[in-house]
Amino acid sequence: MPDGIGGFQKNILFFVNMGMENIEHLVVLMFENRSFDNLLGWLYDDETDPPKLNIPNQTPPIFNGLKPNTYFNLLDGEQVFASRPPSSWPSCPNANQVPTPDPQEEFDKVTFQIFGTSSPGSEDKAYMSGFLKNYSTTEAGNASVKQIMQSYGPAEANVINGLARNFAVCDGWFASVPSQTWPNRGFIHTGSSDGHVNNDDLEWYHIPTIFNVLEDQGKLWEVFFNSGINSFTYLQFPYLGGLRDHFHDYSDFEERCKAQPDADPSQKLPEYSFVEPRFLSGWFGLGEQPNDYHPPHNICRGEQFLANVYRAIQKSPYRDKIMFVVTFDEHGGCYDHVPPPTGAQAPQPCPLSRDGKFKFDRFGVRVPAIVVSSYVEPGTAFRAAEGEAPYDHTSIAATLRDWLKLDSGPGKFLPSPRIAAAPTLDRVLIREKGNENTNWPDITTTCTIDGSDISPDMPLNDVQRGLIAAAKMKQTHTHPGFVNMQAKQLKTFEHGASFLQPDAS
C-alpha cells in the first residue's frame, strides 16, 4: 500500500482481514453501459443528506454525485445541465428508455465525450464536455439530443439506488478501457483486452482468464447466465472451451442460494460466481427481453433482474458468508461529470492496442459499483486512497487473489500490472463477526415495464452483434472473418434471429 494512507485507513484494513475471513462466496454481477451519474448520481446530497461513512475516512463524509444546475455541456452556446428525472422525447416516448437511440461508445467517440475532441493533445483537458455534441451525431435528432444529459434518481431506479444506500457504493470505480463492452469484460476476467479497444473486431480473446487460474489452483467457480443463446464469457474466451460444465443457466444460481449452510459444496454457490444478465431478446427464442440496462432497453427490466439476484442472496440461509458486488462494464456513452484518471498501468499481455496508438494509460468513464455484505456498514461511500490507482474492473481479480490466497508466482496468476496495482475490496468489510448488519431490506422494483421495447424492429447494438457472431462461429465452425463481416450487417432483432437459424447462410 502507498505510504500516504492514514491511520484510519490502516485500522480499516485491520478489521477487513477479520471480515474477509467470514466470506466464503463472492458473487459478481456485471451489467451493461450506464455511467455512475446516469443511475447513481443523485443518491446522496452532501448538504442535506450525505453518506454516513467514507472509506478512506473523511469528515464530514462526502459523495461525488450530481447537483442541480451545476454540471453541463454546451449546445449551440446553451448550457444543458445534468438533470433528473428523464422525460419522454420524440425519439424516446418512454422515459425509462432514455437515452434512445443508443449512444456511441467506440474508443474515438468516448475520447470525444471526455475531451471534446477525438485526438486530444497535451493542452486538451478532460472536462467531460463532449457528450452532448457527440450524441447530436446519432439519429436522436435535434429535438431529442438533450436527453443524454438526463439521469435516473432514487425514485426512478429504486433498486440500484436502494442497494447503494443500504450497503456500500463506490463513487470512484472506473471502466478499465475508455471504450466498449468486449475490452472491458476482457479486463475483469483477465486484466487485459488482448490489445482490443473496440467491439467491432468481434474476435475471441486468446488469453488466459481468472477462471483458468481458479481451476488450476483447485478453487470452485461457476458462471451463471440469463441468456439461452450462451454465456458471453464462454463465447469470448477460447481458453474456457474445455470448461463448459462450469457454465449454468441463471435458475441454477437461485437454487444454489437456497441450500442449507451445511449442504455439500456442489449444492451451494462456489467460491466465485460470475452472473450475466440477458443481452438478447425473445426474438432469439428466449421468451423475454434484455435485462442488462443497456440503452435503449427499458431500465425497469435491469432493475427487476437486479432485485431478483439480490433477493436470492438476501433469502439465502448462508447470506452472511456471501459478498455481492454489482458493477457495469462501461458507461455506454451516458453522461458522467468526473474525468477518468490517467496514469493507468498498461496490461499484460498486449500492453499496446492492436493499431499501436493506445498505451492503455488512461481509464474509462466512471460506472456504478456496489458492495452488498453483512460486514458492510450501511450508508458507506468508498473510493481508493490518495496515491493509489482507482478502483476498476481489475479490482475483482486482485480481491480474489488476496482473499483465496492464490499463488501469484510466475506462470501461476494473471501477469497484468493493472491487477497488481488495483485496490481490493477487503477494506469495505469493516464490521466484525458478531456485529453483522442484519438489516437487509426487502427491495422490489417500483419501475413500470411495458411493451414499448418489444419489437422485431428494435436495433441491434454492438454487444448483441458480437454475441450473435460468436454464437454463429460456435454453431457452424465458420471462419471468423466471414462471420464477422456478415454479423456487422445485421440491423434488427429479427435479422439477428434469422441469422442464427441453422439453415441461415
N, C-alpha and C positions, 0 to 999 in steps of 0.2 A: 504494500500500500504506500502511496506517496507520503512524504513527511508532513504535508500540510494538513492532514486530518487531525482535528482537535480531540480533546479529551472525551467529550460527549460521544463522538463517533466511535472512539475506542471502546467505550462502555457498551454501545450498541453491538459492536462486533463481538464482545464477550458474551452477551446474552444470546446472540444469534446462534452461537455454537450449541448452546443448550436447546434452542428452538429447533434447529435443523436435525438434531438427534431424535426429535419426536416426529419427524416427517418420514413416511415410508413410501409415499406415492406423489410424484409430480405430474400434474396434468396441464398441458399447454393447448389452448385453443387459439388458432390464428385466423382472423377474418381478413377481409379484403378492402383496401382502397378507401380509407377515410382518414383524414388528418385528426390530430388531437383536438384542435379548435372546433372542427366540424361536429364532433359528438360530445366532447367533454369541456369545451372552452368556458361554459357558463356554470360549471359545477359548484364553484365557490366564489364569494366576493370578499376580497381582503378587508374591506372596510366594514361590512355589516355581517359577514358570515364566513370567516376564514376557516381553514382546516384546523383541527385540534393539535396536530403534531407535524413537524417536518423532520425528515431524515435526509441529510445531517441536520442537527438541531438548528433552528433559527427562531428567535424571539423578537416580536410575535411571529407566529407561523404565517407563511405566505403561499400563494398559489399563482402560478404563471398562466393565467387564463385570459379571457376576453373581458373588456369593459365597454359599456355603451359609448358610442361616438368617440372612439379612441383610435382604433386601427382601421386603415383604409387603403384602397387602391384608387388610382385616378382613371376616369373615363371621360375623354374629351374635356379635361380640366376640372371635372366634377369629382369631389371626394365621395366615394361609395364605401360606407363604413361596414365593418363586420357586424352582423346583427342576427337576432333571432326574434320570433320563430320563422322557419321557412314558410313561404306562401306559394300559391299557385301562379303559374306563368303560362304564356301562350305555348311554349314548348314543353311545359310540365304542369298539366292540370292538377295533379295530385301532389300536395306539399310534402308527402312522405317519400317522394321520389326525387327531391332536389339533391343534386343537380341533374337535370335531363336536358340535353343528351350527356353522355359520358364525357367527362373532361379528358384532356390529353395528359399522358403520363410518361411518354418516352423521354429518354435522357435529355435531349436538347430542349424539349418542351418544359421539363422540370427545371432545367437550368435557367430558362427564361422566366419562369414563375418566381424563382428565387432572386435573380439578379436584374431582371428587366431586359436581359439580352441573352442570346444563346451562346455567345462567345465572350464571356467576361474576361476583362484584363485585370491587372493588379489594382487599377483605380476604381473598379466596379465593386460596390458594396452589396451585401445581401440584405436588401431592405424588404424582401418578400413583396415586391411591388408589381410583379408581372402576371399575377393570377387573372385579373380582370381582362387585361389586354389579350392574354393567351386564350382565354375562354371565348373571346369575341371572334376568334378564328374558327370556332366549331360551328355546327349547324344550329346553335342555340338562337342565333338571330339577335339583332339589336334590342328587340323588345324583351328578351329573356336573359340577357347576358349578366345582369346584376345578381342573379341567383347564386352565382359562385361565391359571393360574399356572405351568403346566409348559412346559418348553422342551427343545430338542434340543441335544445336545453333540457334540463331535467324533466320538464313537463312533456316534451315531445319524444324523448328517448329515455324513458324512466328506468329501464332495466339496466343499461350500462352505466347510467349515472347513479342509480341506486347502489350497485355493487361498488362503484368507485368511492362513494361517500361512506358506505358501511364497512369498508375494508381499507386497502391502501392503493392509491393511484400514483403513478409516476408521471410527473409533468415535464420530464426531460428524457423521454425514450424516443430515439430517432431510428428511422429506417436505415438499413446498412448501406444502401446504394441510393443515390438521388435519381431513382428511375422506377422501373416497373416491377411486377409481381415475381416473375420467374427468378431474376437475380436476387431479389430479397429473400425469397424462400430458399434459394441456394445458401445464403448466409446463415439462416437459422439452423440449417441441417449440417453444414459443412464448414462454415467460416469463410466461404469463398463463393463466387458465382461462376467459376470456371472461365473467367475472362469476359463473361457476357454482361452487357449493361442494358439490354432491352429484351422484350419478349419475342420480337419478330424473328429471332433466329429459329425459334421453335425446335430447338435441338435438345437432346438428352445431355445431362451433365455427367461427364465421365470422371467423377472424383468420389472418394470415399465419404461416407456420412457419419454422423454421430451414432446412427443406428448400427452401422458396421462395427464401430468401436464398442458399443454396448454388447453386441453379440459376441465379439471376440473375447471380451472380458467377463463373460458369463452373467451379465445383468439382464433383467427382464424388461422388455419393451414391447409396445404394440402401437399401431396406427389405426384409428377408428375414423372411417369416412362416411359422410352422409350423402353419398352420391352413387347411384347404381352403375355409372359408367366405369369407374375405377378410382383408386386413390391417386390424387395429384402427386403425392410424394413418390409413390411407386412408379408412376409414369415418368417422373422427372429424372430418376437416378437408376441407370442400369446396374450399378453395384448392388442394388437391392433385389435383383432378379431372382436370386436363389432363396429369398426370404419371404416368399409370398404368404406363407402361413402366419405371418405377423400382422397382416392387414385384414381388418374386420369391418363389417357394417356397424354403423353407429349404435344400432339397437343392442349390440353386444356390450357396449360401454355402459349403458344404463343397467343391464343385467348384472354386470360385474360390480357396479356400485352397491347393489342390494346384498351382496354376500356378507355373511357374518364375519366379525373380526378374526375368528379362529378358523375360517374356511381355508381350504387348500389354496396356495398361491395362484394356481391356474384358474380358480374361480373368481379371484379378486382382480382389481386393477394391477397392472405391472408396476415396476418402479417408475418407469417413464411412459406416459401416454401422450400421444400427439393426436389432436382431434381436428378434423377438417369439416367445414360446412359444405353445403350443397352449392356447387358452382354452375350447374346446368339445370335446365327446366324439364317440365313434364313432357315437352315435345321430344325428349330423348327416352321416353318410356319410364320416367322416374315418378310420374304421378304428381309431383309438387314443383313449386317454383324455387329459384335460387334463394338461399337464406344467408348469403355471405356478406351483406351490407354493400356490395359493390354497386356504385351508381350505374344505371338508374333503377336498380332493383329497390323495391319497397323496403325501407329500413325496418318496418314492423316485422318482416319475416326474420331478419337477423336478430332483432330483439327477442322474438319468440324462441328461436333456437338457443340463444344465449341463456334465456330463462330456463329452458329445458335442461341444458348441461349443468347449470348451477343447481337446479332443483335435485337432479340425480345425485350430486355430491352432497348437497345440504342434507338430504334424507339418508345418506349412507350411514350404516352403523359404525363405520370407521372413519368418519369425516375428519376427526381431529388429527388423523395421520396423513391427510391429503393437503397439498398445496396446489392451488388452482391459479394459473396465470392466463390472462386474456390479453391478446395484442392483435395488431393488424400489420400486414406485410409492408404496406406503403400507403401514402396519402391519396393516391389516385387523382391528383390534380385539384383536390379540395383545399381551400384556403387555410393557412396557418400563419400566425404572426411572428413566430420565433425562428430566426435564422439558424439553419443547421450548422453545427460545429465543423471546423476544418481540422487538419492535423490527424486524420484517421490513419491508423496503421494499415498498410497495404496487406491484402490477404496472401495466403499460400494454400494451394498453388495458384498460379496466374495472378501475380501482383500488378499486371498491366492489362488493360482492356484489349480485346482482340484486334481493335483497329489501332492500337498503340497510342491513343490520345488521352486516356484517363488513367490516373495512377491510384484510383480508389482512395484518394486522400481527403475526401470530404464525405460527410454523412448525408443521408436523405432527410426529407421533411419529417417533422415530429408526428408520431402516431400514438393512439391510445394504448395504455398498458396498465393492467390492474392485477394486484396480488390478493387472492382470497385465501385466508387461513385462520384457524382458531388462534394462532400465535401472532396475528397482526393486530395492532392497536387501531380500532375503528377511527376513521377521520384522519388517517395519515396521508400526507403528500410527500413523496420521496423523489430524490434525484441523485446523481453522482456527486461525490465530494469535490471541492475545488482542487484542481490539479489532476483529477482522474479523467480518463476517457468517459464520454457519456454512456448511458445505457443504450444499447442497440440489440439487434436480434442475437448477436453472438454471446450476450449475457446468459442466454439459456444454456448453451454448451458449457460456458465457464461455470455456471451453477451446478450442472450435472457433474462436471469434472471434480469439483471440490466435495460436493455432497456424497457422491458414490465412491469417493476416493479412487478415481480411475487412474490407472497407470498412464502418466503423461510423458513417459520417456520416448526417445526417438523411435518412430515407427509404431508406437503404441496408441497415440492420440492424434487428433487432428492438428496439423502443424501450423495453423494460421496465427500470425502475430495479432490479428484482430481479436481472437478469442483470448489470447494471453493478456491483452490489455483491458479486457472488458470487466466492469464491475459486476459483482454477483448479487443475488437476491437474498442471501442469508441475513444481511443486516436488517431486513424489513421484519423479520420474525423476532420481536423484542419481548413478547410475553413468555413467562416461564411456565413450565408444566405445573399444573395445579391452579394456574391463573388464566386458563384458556378463555377466549371470547366465545361464550355460548349463545350469544345473540346473533344467530344467522337469520336475518329476517326473510319472511316469505316475499318473493318478488315475482310478480307476473306482469306481462306487458299490458299497458293501457292504450297502446297504439292500435289503430284500426287498419285491418288488412282487407283490401277489396280486390276486385279483379282487373284493375287498371294496368297491371303489369303482366297479364296473361294474354299473350297473342303470338301466333306463329310468325308475325312480322317484327317481333322485338329484335333489335340489332344485337348481333354477337359482339362481345368485347374480345380483346386480345388474349385474355386468360382462357376464355372459352375456346377460341380458335386453337390455342396451343394444346389444350386438353384433347380436343377433337383430333388434332393431328397426331398426338402421341398415341391415343387410343387406336387410331387407324393403322399406325405403324405396327402396334402390337397385334392387331387383328389380321393384317394382310402380309406382314413382313416385307412391305414395300420400301423401296429406297427412300430415306428421309427427305432428300431434296425434292423428289417428285411429290410426296405427300404435303410437304410444307407449301409448295407452290400452289397446290390445289386448295389447301386449307385457308390460305390468305385471301382467296377469292370468295369465301363464304360470307354472306351478309346477315342472314337472319337465323332464328331458332329453327325454322322449318328447313332451311338449306342445310344446316348442320346435322339435323336428324336424318335427312335423306342421305347425306354423305356417309353416315355411319351404318347405313343398312348394308347387310352382307353382299347384296348384288349391286351396290353402287360402284361406279367406276372411279 
